Amino acid sequence: MDTMSESEHVSQESEHVNFESEHVNLKDEHVNSVLVTAQINLIYDLIDKNIAKNINEPVKQSIFKIISFLLNNNSANGNMLALVLGKGRSSLTRHLKLLRNTNIIEFIGSNKTGGYCLTKQAKERLQTGG
């Protein structure tokens, strides 16, 4: 014979559901972590394969930030990218030139209102890992 009241059953079931919900959230966080790690690796692969494996780490980090920002924001003007990088305009210009020359980014629009975005090929490589 069950000696628990109905409210105790409901409370236990609620705790079980909360536990399962927390477990699902942990799984989601793990999946998101794996996806973020995969995306990071794809960006670094894109840099290594298309730019140069022998660029120094600060330049690689700056290029990574530009690609990552454009991947998540579709486009940005030079001022916005300079803020994201926290670097001067001349450093940014060199990094953007490197990315444009390797067909990773392109400038779309007029000089005043346009912005940089990832090329179609770069987006495809980042999505497929190719």
C-alpha positions, 0 to 999 in steps of 0.5 A: 500500500502506498503511504504517500499523498498525492501531493508527495507524488506530484512533488517527486514527479516534478523533481524527476522532470526538473532533473531530466530538464537539467540533464537535457540542458547539460546535453544541449550545452555539450552539443553547443560546446562541440559545435563551437569547437568544430566551428573554431577548428574550421576557421583555423583550417580555413586560415591555415589552408588559404593564408599561410601556416607560418603567420605569427599567432597575433595575426592569426588571432586577429584574422580569426576574430574577423572571420568569426565576427563576419560569420556571426554578423554577415557583414561589417564596415571597417570601423566596426571591425577595428572596434572588434579587433581593438587594433589600429586602422593600419593593422586592420587594413593589412589583415583585410587585404590578406583576407581579400587576396585569399578570397575569404572576404569581399567588400560589397557596396559603396566606399561610404556605406558598404562593408566586408562579408565572407565570400560564398566560397569561404562560407561553404568551406566553413559549413562543409569543412572543405 
